[in-house]
Amino acid sequence: MKKEWAPYLLSILRIVVAFLYVQVGSAKWFAFPGAIMPGGGTAAVGSLPWFAGVIEVVGGTLLFLGLFTRPVAFILSGEMAFAYFIGHAGHGFWPVLNLGAPAIFYCFTFLYFSAVGAGPWSLDALLARRRGAVPVL
C-alpha cells in the first residue's frame, strides 16, 4: 500500500474504534443497543459503571468526530487501563481467560491515538486548516 494512504487509514481506524467504543458506554448508560449490566437494565446513577459509561459515550463521541483527539484518547486509555486492573486482572493472568483482552486493546489503541492524533478526516484537522496551521497528523 502506498505511504500516502497511511493518514487516511489512521482516520478510518479512529472512526471504527470510536464507533465500537461508544456502544460499550451506551449499553451501560442507556441499555442501547442492548443491556449488558448484570441483571439487565442500565448502570445505577453514580456507580463506577455509570461513570465509565459517561466517559465512554462522551469520550468515544469526541474521538469519533476527531475533536480534542490527543487529550481525549489519553483519558480513554487511562480509563481502559483502570478498567483492566479493577475488573479483569484479579481474575487471572491471561487476558483471554479473564476477559480483559478488549480493555487492553482499547487502552493501547487510545494511547496510540494520543501520540499520533486523529488523522486528516477529523475536526481537529479541519480546525487546524481554518487557523492556517499545519495539522499534526
Buried (B, 14 or more C-beta within 10 A) or exposed (E): EEEEEEBEEBBEBBBEBBEEBBBBBBBBBEBEEEBBBEEEEBBEEEEEBBBBBBBBBBBBBBBBBBBBBBEBBBBBBBBBBBBBEEBBBEEEEEBEEBEBBBBBEBBEBBBBBBEBBBBBBBBBBBBBEEEEEEBEB
